[in-house]
Amino acid sequence: MEEAIFVLRRIFTVISIVTFIAVIILATFKVRQLLFIWRVVMEDEPGYSKTKAMKEWENIQRSLDSDDRYALQLAITEADKLVDRILIKSQFEGKTMDDRLRMAYRKGRPSVEELWRAHKTREYVEQQQGTIDQLLARQTVNRIERVLKEWDIL
Protein backbone atom coordinates (compact mmCIF):
# COMPACT_ATOMS: atom_id res chain seq x y z
CA MET A 1 0.00 0.00 0.00
CA GLU A 2 2.80 2.40 0.90
CA GLU A 3 4.50 1.60 -2.37
CA ALA A 4 1.33 2.48 -4.33
CA ILE A 5 1.07 5.81 -2.50
CA PHE A 6 4.73 6.51 -3.25
CA VAL A 7 4.19 5.79 -6.97
CA LEU A 8 1.07 7.99 -7.04
CA ARG A 9 2.98 10.85 -5.40
CA ARG A 10 5.70 10.54 -8.04
CA ILE A 11 3.13 10.54 -10.84
CA PHE A 12 1.36 13.62 -9.45
CA THR A 13 4.71 15.35 -8.99
CA VAL A 14 5.60 14.75 -12.63
CA ILE A 15 2.14 15.92 -13.77
CA SER A 16 2.51 19.06 -11.64
CA ILE A 17 5.92 19.84 -13.11
CA VAL A 18 4.69 19.32 -16.68
CA THR A 19 1.65 21.54 -16.02
CA PHE A 20 3.85 24.24 -14.51
CA ILE A 21 6.16 24.19 -17.55
CA ALA A 22 3.16 24.37 -19.90
CA VAL A 23 1.81 27.41 -18.04
CA ILE A 24 5.22 29.10 -18.25
CA ILE A 25 5.40 28.45 -22.00
CA LEU A 26 1.86 29.78 -22.55
CA ALA A 27 2.58 32.87 -20.45
CA THR A 28 5.78 33.50 -22.42
CA PHE A 29 3.83 33.27 -25.68
CA LYS A 30 1.24 35.78 -24.45
CA VAL A 31 3.91 38.18 -23.20
CA ARG A 32 5.61 38.03 -26.61
CA GLN A 33 2.30 38.92 -28.27
CA LEU A 34 1.89 41.90 -25.96
CA LEU A 35 5.48 42.99 -26.60
CA PHE A 36 4.81 42.79 -30.33
CA ILE A 37 1.87 45.17 -30.00
CA TRP A 38 3.87 47.44 -27.71
CA ARG A 39 6.81 47.70 -30.14
CA VAL A 40 4.62 48.32 -33.16
CA VAL A 41 1.99 50.60 -31.68
CA MET A 42 3.38 52.39 -28.67
CA GLU A 43 7.03 53.04 -29.44
CA ASP A 44 7.87 55.94 -31.68
CA GLU A 45 11.03 55.24 -33.58
CA PRO A 46 12.51 57.93 -35.79
CA GLY A 47 10.73 57.79 -39.11
CA TYR A 48 7.92 55.52 -37.97
CA SER A 49 4.97 55.74 -35.61
CA LYS A 50 1.35 54.70 -35.43
CA THR A 51 0.43 58.21 -36.53
CA LYS A 52 2.62 57.87 -39.60
CA ALA A 53 1.08 54.47 -40.36
CA MET A 54 -2.39 56.03 -40.19
CA LYS A 55 -1.35 58.81 -42.59
CA GLU A 56 0.13 56.27 -44.98
CA TRP A 57 -3.08 54.27 -44.78
CA GLU A 58 -5.14 57.35 -45.68
CA ASN A 59 -2.98 57.82 -48.80
CA ILE A 60 -3.48 54.17 -49.70
CA GLN A 61 -7.25 54.56 -49.35
CA ARG A 62 -7.18 57.64 -51.60
CA SER A 63 -5.35 55.67 -54.28
CA LEU A 64 -8.13 53.07 -54.16
CA ASP A 65 -10.71 55.69 -55.14
CA SER A 66 -9.07 56.09 -58.53
CA ASP A 67 -9.98 54.22 -61.71
CA ASP A 68 -6.37 54.52 -62.87
CA ARG A 69 -4.78 51.07 -62.81
CA TYR A 70 -1.41 52.51 -61.79
CA ALA A 71 -2.97 54.21 -58.75
CA LEU A 72 -4.64 50.91 -57.85
CA GLN A 73 -1.34 49.09 -58.21
CA LEU A 74 0.30 51.78 -56.07
CA ALA A 75 -2.31 51.22 -53.33
CA ILE A 76 -1.51 47.51 -53.19
CA THR A 77 2.24 48.12 -53.31
CA GLU A 78 2.20 50.76 -50.57
CA ALA A 79 -0.03 48.65 -48.30
CA ASP A 80 2.32 45.70 -48.77
CA LYS A 81 5.36 47.88 -48.03
CA LEU A 82 3.69 49.16 -44.85
CA VAL A 83 3.21 45.58 -43.68
CA ASP A 84 6.86 44.84 -44.43
CA ARG A 85 8.03 47.84 -42.39
CA ILE A 86 5.86 46.68 -39.49
CA LEU A 87 7.34 43.17 -39.72
CA ILE A 88 10.87 44.59 -39.76
CA LYS A 89 10.17 46.88 -36.81
CA SER A 90 8.69 43.93 -34.94
CA GLN A 91 12.00 42.12 -35.41
CA PHE A 92 10.79 39.32 -37.64
CA GLU A 93 14.05 38.33 -39.26
CA GLY A 94 14.54 37.49 -42.89
CA LYS A 95 16.13 38.76 -46.06
CA THR A 96 12.83 39.12 -47.89
CA MET A 97 9.26 39.88 -46.94
CA ASP A 98 8.41 36.24 -47.67
CA ASP A 99 10.97 35.23 -45.02
CA ARG A 100 9.57 37.73 -42.50
CA LEU A 101 6.00 36.55 -43.12
CA ARG A 102 7.14 32.96 -42.64
CA MET A 103 8.78 33.95 -39.35
CA ALA A 104 5.64 35.79 -38.19
CA TYR A 105 3.62 32.67 -39.00
CA ARG A 106 5.99 30.47 -37.00
CA LYS A 107 5.79 32.87 -34.06
CA GLY A 108 2.01 32.51 -34.03
CA ARG A 109 0.97 35.96 -35.25
CA PRO A 110 -2.75 35.87 -36.09
CA SER A 111 -3.96 36.18 -39.69
CA VAL A 112 -0.53 36.00 -41.32
CA GLU A 113 -2.12 33.90 -44.09
CA GLU A 114 -4.17 36.95 -45.11
CA LEU A 115 -1.03 39.05 -45.39
CA TRP A 116 0.62 36.28 -47.38
CA ARG A 117 -2.27 36.29 -49.89
CA ALA A 118 -2.09 40.06 -50.20
CA HIS A 119 1.66 39.90 -50.74
CA LYS A 120 1.25 37.25 -53.44
CA THR A 121 -1.37 39.45 -55.12
CA ARG A 122 1.10 42.33 -55.13
CA GLU A 123 3.74 40.13 -56.76
CA TYR A 124 1.22 38.91 -59.35
CA VAL A 125 0.08 42.45 -60.22
CA GLU A 126 3.68 43.62 -60.59
CA GLN A 127 4.45 40.74 -62.93
CA GLN A 128 1.33 41.37 -65.03
CA GLN A 129 2.21 45.07 -65.47
CA GLY A 130 -1.08 46.79 -64.68
CA THR A 131 -3.58 43.96 -65.11
CA ILE A 132 -5.70 45.03 -62.16
CA ASP A 133 -9.19 46.25 -61.50
CA GLN A 134 -10.67 48.17 -58.61
CA LEU A 135 -12.31 45.08 -57.10
CA LEU A 136 -9.02 43.18 -56.82
CA ALA A 137 -7.26 46.24 -55.41
CA ARG A 138 -10.00 46.81 -52.80
CA GLN A 139 -10.07 43.15 -51.78
CA THR A 140 -6.30 43.09 -51.35
CA VAL A 141 -6.07 46.34 -49.39
CA ASN A 142 -9.11 45.41 -47.26
CA ARG A 143 -7.45 42.09 -46.43
CA ILE A 144 -4.39 43.95 -45.15
CA GLU A 145 -6.54 46.48 -43.30
CA ARG A 146 -8.42 43.74 -41.42
CA VAL A 147 -5.16 42.24 -40.18
CA LEU A 148 -3.63 45.58 -39.20
CA LYS A 149 -6.79 46.39 -37.23
CA GLU A 150 -6.67 42.96 -35.60
CA TRP A 151 -3.05 43.69 -34.63
CA ASP A 152 -4.23 47.07 -33.28
CA ILE A 153 -2.04 49.06 -35.66
CA LEU A 154 -4.80 50.91 -37.50
Buried (B, 14 or more C-beta within 10 A) or exposed (E): EEEEEEEEEEEEEEEEEEEEEEEEEEEEEEEEBEEBEEBBBEEEEEEBBBEBBEEBBEEBBEBBEBEEBEBBBBBBBBBBBBBBBBBBBBEBEBEEBEEBBBBBBEBEBEBBEBBBBBBBBBEBBBEEEEEBEBEBBBBBBBBBBBBBEEBEBB
